[in-house]
Amino acid sequence: MKLVEDICFKKKTVLVRVDFNVPLSKNGHVEDKTRISSHLSTINYIIEKGGKVILLSHLGRPKGKWNKELSLKILSKTISTEYKRNVCFFDQKIGSKKLIENILNTSQKDIVLLENIRFYDEEASGDLDFCKKLSQLADVFVNDAFATAHRKHSSTFYIAKYFNEKCLGNLFYEEYSSILRVINNFSSPLTAIIGGAKISSKINVIKSFLNFADNILIGGGMMFTFIKSLGGNIGGSLYEKKELEKAEFLIKLAKKNNVNLMIPKDSINSYVFADNENYKISESNKIPKDMIGLDVGPKTIFEYQSIIVKSKTIVWNGPMGVFEFKNFSKGTKMIAESVVSSTQDGAFSLVGGGDSISALKKFNLTSKVSYISTGGGALLHFFEKKELPAVQAILN
Ligand code: AMP
């Protein structure tokens, strides 16, 4: 695996794929700069070693069309402040002479920022001619965008074959190795905590964990598909009809593989999908017809905590309930606190996925877990398939 230390950057132009897909407010203000600041180590390294950096990123989902609100121009100032460097934003077309000229006129220490790569249809379609044009801008390709590592797009996958010199950036490698540590080199018992709204997006990753985890703790809206598959009454709770059979299959597979797959025994139910104090606790398979389950109940929290404190490796993806509502945030908060306390006792804890990270932030626990992975989709893909297209591209 090639890393930045393996490449001589002196006098070379370096195309760095970063992930600047930051949350923006309605007036285009950057609400969280983490995704910008986290690439600092890679960018500083290349510039300090004499390389000239061209940054390439996507922002939002413009679907191949120009969109003023998603232009990377709006990030220039923040990037410049965060990196303490001059940023030259160029929106000329990839493949145009003007773009090459503009880049040539910048100094080695300037950072060149190209326009949102998803303004081009060719990005998602993996157009080889487009990749070739992109590759003509630089001598070296560095991929530092772990969050898009599961996508076979032009700038994340196909482009790599047009470079002889290519490697993973520091952030990418840090993310990659922390997940590899869970897959290849973990201490037992390993507990996976899987929550969130939809079971369909996580069913394959649960299946994959059934091959190596000791415990899988289910929470969030997806718990109700499991409960319904066992014949429980879930009232008006969220569930996915199409996934009922698969949920039943996972329960059977867990028994066969001797994995402790736990489904919440109780839930906190509300009459409406809104934050309110008019809630009732019931067994999770006996939810009244006119109620919906919005959080895991106290029995479940207690049971899950007793498993988490005994775990040596913990992976957490997806909240236990609608943590955005104060009255239904207790399950997520208490499980988060339990993960933190286990980490303090020496366990390795990896938390990934946008909502789990938001939950940790909300409870001020971000710095208290071992590693936070910013790439929810890439993380799930890696656990499921044990490979990532962006890594394969660098290896080939
Ligand atoms: P996901 O993107 O699949 O990880 O889902 C995250 C979302 O699941 C969060 O916004 C939570 O509010 C939501 N969620 C968690 N538990 C429930 C529940 N019981 N019913 C509905 N939504 C839920």
Boltz pocket constraint, residues with backbone or C-beta under 6 A from the ligand:
constraints:
  - pocket:
      binder: B
      contacts: [[A, 195], [A, 196], [A, 197], [A, 198], [A, 201], [A, 219], [A, 220], [A, 221], [A, 222], [A, 238], [A, 293], [A, 294], [A, 295], [A, 317], [A, 318], [A, 319], [A, 320], [A, 321], [A, 322], [A, 323], [A, 324], [A, 353], [A, 355]]
      max_distance: 6.0
